[in-house]
Every structure is written in structure tokens, then in C-alpha cells.
Amino acid sequence: RWYVFFGFFVICLLSYLPYYLMYYPTWFNNDAIWQLEQIFGWKARSNHHPYFHTLIMQLFVTIGYKLSGTYTGAVAFYTFWQMALVAFTFAFCLYVLYKRGTRMVWLILAFAFYIALPVHGMLSICMGKDAFFVSALLFFTWMSHTFDLEKGKSGWQWLLYFVTGLSVCLLRSNGILIFVGTAFVLIIHRWCCSGNGNGRTVPVRTLLCAAAVLICYLLYQGPILRGLQVEKADMIEGLTMPTQHLLCAYMRGGSLTEEEIAMIGEVLPLEKMEEYYNPYLFDVTKNLIRQEGNQEVIAEHKWDYFKLWLRVGLRNPMLYLEGEVRQTAGYWAYRIPHD
């Protein structure tokens, strides 16, 4: 019943419309301002915020400008279609529940959750990569869970896995870590579950689809971005969580050797951590590293710093957990007391 999905979509869209009108033409953040400056040619192109999303913004802003003749209309045009994407994504969630026979009371509660929670309305109009990344991640998750590429006979399943997987990689600087980790677990799971008395078989189709995503990602990150003269994102941008884990272990008196502390000190000035360390927000420390630290050390010794993160984590698992909880609390908890 396609009209059920259409009904979910329309009601979600209408429920976000007041936010759109209240903050017309959009809800700006610093990321979007920088991306718009790149689109208008006022700043150099950069992959600091995924340039793939900047290209999406440029497409809609250009069309909106041609239709309206104003920058306000251009930005409003982009924001409307981003809002429609969020409504489409949540309508899809509801439609999946509906198709699977979810009891009416739970379906109504889920519906209320998506249309009434203010964070969803704000997500839909906040001009940035988050709405597009959320949609890509949700559809990639659904695809990975729902379809077994080894058994499917339809090419559109492989295409959908490829498109959603590549979108996850391109719409966030650390999206590649999500894709590689998920694909690895998926391949191992399908290999372990393939035994039917004749021995296990390699999930060839899943492997090929994952390899295709990785090849396209590497081509995009290398030759394509170089051809477009796009500056690379710096190393520390995609290392929020590992850095916060290590800093939590250090600041909270965890078990670290002098050599390990020295390795951390090569990247950032530890003597300033009392002033700059914020367990809820990495941006302050990140900017300090850019201004006074040396993130190139990580780029030159990736394996050594990965082993550092792993060794310290094995000795201080609860402090890593504390760092994880504090850094992410703003996404899932309310009234967290920090600046």
C-alpha cells in the first residue's frame, strides 16, 4: 500500500514545516557557512567538511538561485529539499514497521516520536552534512541487515548496497571506518553461516561490492579531489574519539607509561590540558592541536599511534568508556551541564 508510505512522508514533512518557516531560509552553522563560501568562490575548496556534500549543496543552491534570483531563495531551496529527505527517511522507517505488522499502539508511538520530537525538526533544517549522512547510514544499515547479496538474484540489491555504502564513506570524514568495520563483520558472518555440510563458502558477491566501494572511495579521495583542486582534511579531524579516549585516560590518572605520555605529548601540549581539555567537546582541544601541536606525527606513525591507543585502552577500559560516554552524551541525553 504505497499510499501509506506517502501519508507518513506528507505528515512528517508538514510537522517540520513550522521549523522551516521559523528559521527561514535555514538554520546556519559554521560548517555550512564555510561550505557556502567555497561554493561562491570566496574560500579555497576543502575536504575538511566532506566535499561530496559541498557538491550536493552547490547543486541545490545553484538551482535555487536560478529560480529565485536571490541568495536567500537559493539557501531556502536547498533547505526545503533537505527537509524532504529527512521526512522521506523517517517515513521509510515507519513504513518498514508497518509492513512488518507492528502493532498499532507501537506504530503510533513511533510516529509521534518522529514528528513531535524537536530534535528531528531541527535536524531537517540545519544546513549541514548531518541530515544526508543520517539518511545514508540508515539505508546502508537497512540494506546490510535485510538483504543477503549471496542469495539475492536482483542486481538492484548490489547497486543499492554500493550506493549506500559509498555515500556513508563520502558524507563523513570517518565514514570509511564505519563502512570497513560493518563490511568486515558482515563478510565474516556470512562466511561462518555458509556451512551446509559441504564446507564454508566465501561470500564473493559481498566481497566484490565492498571492494568496489573501497576502490571508488580511494579514487575519489585521490585523483578526483586532486583534479578538483580540493585541499585534504587534516589528520586530527577524523580522530575525535581515539583522542578523547587517550586524553580521558591521561587526565583522570589512568595507567600510562612515561613513553606513552611522551607520545601523546608529541602531538599536543599536555601542560595546557588543564585549561583546554573538555570531555564533552573535542573542538577546543582539536583547535589547540592545529595551532600549537603536531598532528603530522600521527600521519607519519599511524601504526604506532594505533598500538598506543589499543595498549592504553586494554589497561584502562573504564576510562575509555567514560570518555566515550561524555563525548557522545549530548546526542542521547538531555540537560548535560557543559558550556
ZATOR-904002 format. One record per residue (C-alpha): x, y, z. Coordinates in steps of 0.1 Angstrom, whole numbers, padded with zeros to 4 digits, always signed. Last residue first. Example, Ala and Ser with C-alpha at 12.3 -4.5 7.8 and 13.67 -1.06 7.14 Angstrom:
2
+0137-0011+0071
+0123-0045+0078
This chain:
339
+0293+0252+0281
+0287+0220+0300
+0259+0206+0322
+0242+0179+0302
+0205+0188+0302
+0193+0160+0280
+0210+0127+0270
+0214+0110+0236
+0234+0132+0214
+0249+0155+0240
+0262+0124+0258
+0286+0115+0230
+0319+0129+0244
+0310+0121+0280
+0300+0085+0273
+0330+0077+0251
+0355+0093+0276
+0339+0073+0304
+0341+0041+0284
+0378+0048+0277
+0382+0053+0314
+0365+0020+0321
+0388+0002+0296
+0421+0015+0311
+0447-0012+0307
+0434-0025+0273
+0427+0011+0263
+0463+0022+0269
+0475-0006+0247
+0450-0001+0219
+0455+0037+0216
+0493+0033+0216
+0490+0005+0191
+0471+0028+0168
+0497+0055+0174
+0525+0032+0163
+0506+0021+0132
+0499+0057+0121
+0535+0069+0125
+0539+0096+0098
+0502+0108+0099
+0503+0107+0137
+0534+0129+0139
+0517+0152+0114
+0493+0162+0142
+0519+0184+0157
+0505+0208+0183
+0503+0245+0188
+0476+0258+0164
+0461+0227+0150
+0464+0208+0183
+0448+0237+0201
+0420+0236+0175
+0413+0200+0182
+0414+0206+0220
+0387+0231+0218
+0367+0211+0192
+0366+0180+0213
+0335+0188+0233
+0321+0168+0262
+0354+0158+0280
+0368+0194+0276
+0405+0197+0278
+0418+0232+0272
+0428+0247+0306
+0440+0215+0324
+0453+0203+0290
+0478+0232+0286
+0509+0213+0300
+0500+0184+0277
+0509+0204+0246
+0496+0182+0217
+0510+0156+0193
+0545+0149+0208
+0529+0150+0243
+0508+0119+0234
+0540+0100+0226
+0556+0113+0258
+0527+0100+0278
+0531+0066+0262
+0568+0065+0270
+0562+0076+0306
+0538+0046+0309
+0501+0051+0313
+0477+0037+0339
+0449+0062+0343
+0450+0094+0363
+0418+0110+0350
+0436+0134+0327
+0456+0107+0310
+0428+0081+0305
+0404+0108+0294
+0430+0122+0270
+0435+0088+0254
+0398+0082+0249
+0393+0117+0237
+0420+0112+0211
+0405+0079+0199
+0370+0095+0197
+0379+0127+0178
+0403+0112+0152
+0386+0122+0119
+0396+0159+0121
+0430+0152+0136
+0446+0142+0103
+0438+0174+0083
+0412+0174+0056
+0427+0175+0021
+0425+0206-0001
+0404+0203-0032
+0420+0211-0065
+0392+0194-0085
+0418+0171-0101
+0433+0164-0067
+0399+0156-0054
+0393+0131-0083
+0428+0116-0082
+0430+0107-0045
+0400+0107-0022
+0376+0100-0051
+0398+0071-0065
+0402+0057-0029
+0364+0058-0024
+0357+0042-0058
+0381+0014-0049
+0366+0010-0014
+0330+0008-0027
+0340-0017-0054
+0358-0039-0028
+0327-0039-0007
+0306-0050-0036
+0331-0077-0046
+0333-0090-0011
+0296-0092-0008
+0293-0110-0041
+0321-0135-0032
+0308-0146+0002
+0335-0173+0005
+0320-0208+0010
+0320-0229+0042
+0322-0267+0040
+0299-0292+0022
+0276-0298+0052
+0258-0266+0047
+0283-0241+0060
+0275-0205+0049
+0269-0191+0084
+0306-0185+0091
+0313-0169+0057
+0282-0147+0060
+0292-0135+0095
+0328-0129+0084
+0316-0108+0054
+0292-0088+0075
+0317-0081+0103
+0342-0069+0077
+0316-0048+0059
+0305-0031+0091
+0341-0022+0101
+0350-0010+0066
+0318+0010+0063
+0320+0027+0097
+0357+0034+0093
+0351+0049+0059
+0326+0073+0074
+0354+0090+0094
+0354+0121+0072
+0316+0120+0067
+0294+0121+0036
+0318+0102+0013
+0321+0069+0031
+0284+0066+0041
+0275+0075+0005
+0298+0047-0008
+0280+0022+0013
+0245+0035+0003
+0254+0034-0034
+0272+0000-0034
+0245-0017-0013
+0218-0002-0036
+0236-0014-0067
+0240-0049-0053
+0203-0050-0044
+0194-0036-0079
+0212-0066-0095
+0184-0089-0084
+0193-0125-0077
+0198-0123-0040
+0213-0152-0022
+0249-0141-0019
+0238-0104-0015
+0219-0112+0016
+0195-0084+0020
+0178-0070+0051
+0206-0062+0076
+0232-0047+0053
+0205-0028+0034
+0188-0015+0065
+0222-0003+0078
+0231+0013+0045
+0197+0030+0044
+0201+0044+0079
+0237+0055+0073
+0228+0073+0041
+0199+0091+0057
+0219+0101+0087
+0247+0113+0065
+0224+0135+0044
+0209+0151+0075
+0243+0156+0092
+0261+0172+0062
+0250+0207+0070
+0222+0233+0069
+0201+0225+0100
+0166+0223+0086
+0158+0186+0090
+0179+0181+0121
+0159+0209+0138
+0126+0191+0131
+0141+0158+0144
+0155+0174+0175
+0120+0189+0182
+0105+0154+0189
+0069+0155+0176
+0070+0140+0141
+0094+0111+0146
+0085+0101+0181
+0048+0105+0174
+0050+0080+0145
+0070+0056+0167
+0042+0059+0194
+0015+0053+0167
+0033+0023+0154
+0037+0009+0188
+0000+0012+0195
-0009-0002+0161
+0010-0034+0165
+0039-0037+0141
+0030-0059+0111
+0063-0060+0093
+0050-0037+0066
+0041-0010+0091
+0075-0011+0108
+0091-0008+0074
+0068+0021+0066
+0077+0039+0098
+0114+0038+0090
+0107+0048+0054
+0087+0078+0067
+0117+0087+0088
+0140+0088+0057
+0114+0106+0035
+0109+0133+0061
+0147+0137+0064
+0150+0140+0026
+0121+0165+0024
+0138+0187+0050
+0170+0186+0029
+0148+0195-0001
+0135+0225+0017
+0169+0236+0030
+0184+0237-0005
+0156+0259-0018
+0158+0281+0012
+0196+0286+0005
+0189+0297-0031
+0159+0318-0021
+0181+0337+0004
+0209+0340-0022
+0185+0357-0045
+0175+0353-0082
+0147+0329-0072
+0148+0301-0098
+0184+0305-0109
+0195+0309-0072
+0176+0277-0062
+0192+0257-0090
+0226+0269-0079
+0219+0263-0042
+0206+0228-0050
+0237+0217-0070
+0262+0236-0047
+0248+0218-0016
+0253+0184-0033
+0289+0195-0042
+0295+0206-0006
+0283+0172+0005
+0309+0155-0017
+0334+0180-0003
+0331+0164+0031
+0338+0191+0057
+0376+0193+0059
+0375+0183+0022
+0384+0219+0012
+0379+0242-0018
+0395+0276-0012
+0373+0304+0001
+0352+0331-0015
+0344+0310-0046
+0306+0311-0040
+0305+0274-0034
+0336+0276-0011
+0319+0303+0010
+0288+0282+0011
+0309+0253+0026
+0324+0276+0053
+0289+0289+0062
+0276+0254+0063
+0302+0242+0088
+0298+0273+0110
+0261+0266+0115
+0231+0281+0098
+0194+0272+0104
+0178+0279+0071
+0157+0303+0050
+0137+0306+0072
+0142+0298+0108
+0105+0299+0119
+0093+0288+0085
+0114+0257+0083
+0107+0249+0120
+0070+0252+0113
+0074+0229+0082
+0088+0200+0102
+0054+0186+0110
+0042+0191+0075
+0071+0170+0061
+0064+0142+0086
+0027+0142+0077
+0035+0141+0040
+0060+0112+0043
+0038+0090+0065
+0009+0095+0041
+0031+0086+0011
+0042+0055+0029
+0006+0045+0035
-0002+0055-0001
+0022+0028-0013
+0000+0000+0000
